Amino acid sequence: MEDKNLYMIQKAQEFMNENHFADVSRVQCLLRKMMSKEYHGLIDQIKECQDPHAIFNIHGGNNLIAPTASQAEQKLVEKPADEIKKKIRNNQERRPRC
């Protein structure tokens, strides 16, 4: 059951990445109702347009990304360059045009 819940959270993040006009709070609320409290922390990490392979958690400090941040956390996942280029190209094609 744990793997199924983690899979659903991952798919919810992918949905938020693909649907720029989706309401993240409603997606989180639905998942909280479906899953036990032990998953609520992971559900709260779902954000709009967030690539799960490059996530920056900024908690304060003095840097270019967030000048008022005091702490930052960086997690990197190595991926082949071709796969990254393809993903960037796909994201650019899916972006809504202004």
C-alpha positions as CSV (number, residue, x, y, z in Angstrom):
1,M,0.0,0.0,0.0
2,E,2.9,2.4,0.8
3,D,4.2,2.1,-2.8
4,K,0.8,2.9,-4.2
5,N,0.5,6.0,-2.1
6,L,4.0,7.2,-3.0
7,Y,3.2,6.6,-6.7
8,M,-0.1,8.6,-6.4
9,I,1.9,11.5,-4.8
10,Q,4.4,11.4,-7.6
11,K,1.7,11.4,-10.2
12,A,0.0,14.3,-8.5
13,Q,3.3,16.3,-8.8
14,E,3.5,15.3,-12.5
15,F,-0.1,16.5,-13.0
16,M,0.7,19.8,-11.4
17,N,3.8,20.2,-13.6
18,E,1.7,19.6,-16.8
19,N,-1.4,21.6,-15.8
20,H,-0.3,25.2,-15.1
21,F,-3.9,26.3,-14.2
22,A,-4.6,23.5,-11.8
23,D,-5.3,24.4,-8.1
24,V,-2.6,22.8,-6.0
25,S,-4.5,23.3,-2.8
26,R,-7.4,21.3,-4.0
27,V,-5.2,18.5,-5.3
28,Q,-3.5,18.4,-1.8
29,C,-6.8,18.4,0.0
30,L,-8.1,15.5,-2.1
31,L,-4.9,13.5,-1.4
32,R,-5.1,14.2,2.3
33,K,-8.6,12.8,2.4
34,M,-7.5,9.7,0.5
35,M,-4.3,9.0,2.5
36,S,-3.3,8.5,6.1
37,K,-1.6,11.3,8.1
38,E,1.9,9.8,7.6
39,Y,1.7,10.9,4.0
40,H,0.5,14.5,4.7
41,G,4.1,15.9,4.9
42,L,4.8,14.5,1.4
43,I,1.5,15.8,0.1
44,D,2.4,19.3,1.4
45,Q,5.6,19.3,-0.7
46,I,3.6,19.2,-4.0
47,K,4.0,22.5,-5.7
48,E,3.0,24.2,-9.0
49,C,5.4,23.6,-11.9
50,Q,8.0,21.8,-9.8
51,D,10.4,19.4,-11.5
52,P,11.0,16.5,-9.1
53,H,14.6,16.1,-10.3
54,A,15.8,19.6,-9.3
55,I,14.1,20.9,-6.1
56,F,15.6,23.8,-4.1
57,N,14.2,24.3,-0.6
58,I,15.2,27.8,0.5
59,H,14.8,28.7,4.2
60,G,16.6,32.1,4.3
61,G,20.1,33.4,3.6
62,N,22.1,35.7,1.3
63,N,22.3,34.3,-2.2
64,L,21.2,35.0,-5.8
65,I,18.2,32.6,-5.7
66,A,16.7,33.9,-2.5
67,P,18.4,37.0,-1.0
68,T,16.6,36.7,2.3
69,A,17.2,33.0,2.8
70,S,19.3,31.7,5.8
71,Q,19.3,28.0,4.8
72,A,19.2,26.2,1.5
73,E,19.0,22.5,0.6
74,Q,19.9,21.1,-2.8
75,K,19.3,17.6,-4.1
76,L,20.6,16.6,-7.5
77,V,19.8,13.5,-9.6
78,E,22.1,12.7,-12.4
79,K,20.4,12.3,-15.8
80,P,21.7,11.8,-19.3
81,A,22.1,15.1,-21.2
82,D,19.8,13.9,-24.0
83,E,17.0,13.2,-21.6
84,I,17.3,16.6,-20.0
85,K,17.3,18.4,-23.4
86,K,14.2,16.4,-24.5
87,K,12.4,17.3,-21.2
88,I,13.2,21.0,-21.6
89,R,12.0,21.0,-25.2
90,N,8.8,19.2,-24.2
91,N,8.1,21.7,-21.4
92,Q,8.7,24.7,-23.7
93,E,6.2,23.3,-26.3
94,R,3.6,22.8,-23.6
95,R,3.9,26.3,-22.0
96,P,0.8,28.5,-22.6
97,R,1.6,31.3,-25.0
98,C,0.9,34.9,-23.9
